[in-house]
Each structure stands twice: as C-alpha cells, then as structure tokens.
Amino acid sequence: MMAYRVIIPRPVRKQLDKLPRGIRIRLLQRIALLKENPRPLGAVKLKGYEYEYRIRVGSYRVRYEVREPENVVLLLHCKHRKDAYRN
C-alpha cells in the first residue's frame, strides 16, 4: 500500500499553534500516523459526509478528508471536542 500525503492547510496550522505544546505534540504524532493508515482503529466516518473521518486524541478531535485516488489526507480541523463540530 502506498503512503498517503497529509496536507495541513494554514487555518488548521493556526489551530494547532494555539494549543498547549504537549497536546500539539500528541496531535501531530497521531496525524503523522495517518500517512500509513488514513483509517486507523478508532477512526469514525462522519455521517452526512462522504469522505470525512475523525480521530480522538484525548479531548481533542482531528477531522479530515481522505481523497482516495490522489492518496491524500486533508486536515479540516484540530479542535477541542466542544468546538470540533461547529463550522
């Protein structure tokens, strides 16, 4: 299986930059694992979205889209659980 390319758009980078250092490091470690497996154990496919998934990292949620033909994982949000589902 080919490795996926993880894209972190500028707004998501800003969300990560605002987080406490320890949490940011844990999130980035989990995000890096998406390169090998974009649907790891515990990933949930979001209802109402064809390609969106989310993973939990403590109280934080990483929402992302898997674009299969291009082998791309596009991050959409890295937010605290209470804010993750508001657009």
C-alpha positions as CSV (number, residue, x, y, z in Angstrom):
1,M,0.0,0.0,0.0
2,M,1.3,3.4,-0.9
3,A,1.8,6.1,1.8
4,Y,-0.7,9.0,1.9
5,R,0.3,12.6,1.8
6,V,-1.0,14.6,4.7
7,I,-1.9,18.2,3.9
8,I,-2.3,20.7,6.8
9,P,-3.8,23.9,5.5
10,R,-2.9,27.2,7.1
11,P,-6.1,27.6,9.1
12,V,-5.5,24.2,10.7
13,R,-1.9,25.0,11.3
14,K,-3.1,28.1,13.2
15,Q,-5.5,25.9,15.3
16,L,-2.5,23.7,16.2
17,D,-0.3,26.6,17.0
18,K,-2.8,27.9,19.6
19,L,-2.9,24.6,21.5
20,P,-0.7,23.9,24.5
21,R,2.7,22.3,23.5
22,G,2.1,18.9,24.9
23,I,-1.3,18.5,23.3
24,R,0.0,19.8,19.9
25,I,2.9,17.2,20.0
26,R,0.4,14.4,20.7
27,L,-1.9,15.6,17.9
28,L,1.0,15.8,15.4
29,Q,2.2,12.3,16.3
30,R,-1.3,10.9,15.6
31,I,-1.6,13.0,12.4
32,A,1.8,11.6,11.2
33,L,0.4,8.0,11.6
34,L,-2.4,8.9,9.1
35,K,0.3,8.7,6.3
36,E,0.4,5.0,6.7
37,N,-3.2,4.3,7.6
38,P,-5.8,7.0,7.0
39,R,-8.5,5.0,8.7
40,P,-6.8,3.7,11.9
41,L,-8.5,1.8,14.7
42,G,-10.9,4.2,16.4
43,A,-11.4,6.5,13.4
44,V,-15.0,7.3,12.9
45,K,-16.6,8.0,9.5
46,L,-18.7,11.1,9.9
47,K,-22.4,10.8,9.0
48,G,-23.6,13.1,6.2
49,Y,-20.1,13.4,4.7
50,E,-18.9,11.0,2.0
51,Y,-15.1,11.2,2.8
52,E,-14.8,12.7,6.3
53,Y,-13.4,11.0,9.3
54,R,-12.3,11.9,12.8
55,I,-9.9,10.6,15.3
56,R,-9.8,11.3,19.0
57,V,-6.7,12.4,20.8
58,G,-7.8,12.9,24.4
59,S,-10.4,15.7,24.5
60,Y,-9.4,16.9,21.0
61,R,-10.7,15.8,17.6
62,V,-8.9,15.8,14.3
63,R,-11.4,16.0,11.4
64,Y,-10.0,15.1,8.0
65,E,-11.0,14.0,4.5
66,V,-9.5,11.0,2.7
67,R,-9.1,11.6,-1.0
68,E,-8.5,8.1,-2.3
69,P,-7.4,8.5,-6.0
70,E,-4.7,11.0,-5.0
71,N,-3.7,9.2,-1.8
72,V,-4.2,12.5,0.2
73,V,-5.3,13.1,3.7
74,L,-6.6,16.7,4.0
75,L,-6.9,18.0,7.6
76,L,-10.1,20.1,8.2
77,H,-10.0,20.8,12.0
78,C,-7.9,20.1,15.1
79,K,-10.1,21.4,17.9
80,H,-11.3,20.7,21.4
81,R,-14.2,18.3,21.4
82,K,-16.7,21.0,22.4
83,D,-15.7,23.1,19.3
84,A,-14.9,20.4,16.7
85,Y,-18.3,20.0,15.1
86,R,-19.2,23.7,14.6
87,N,-18.1,25.0,11.3
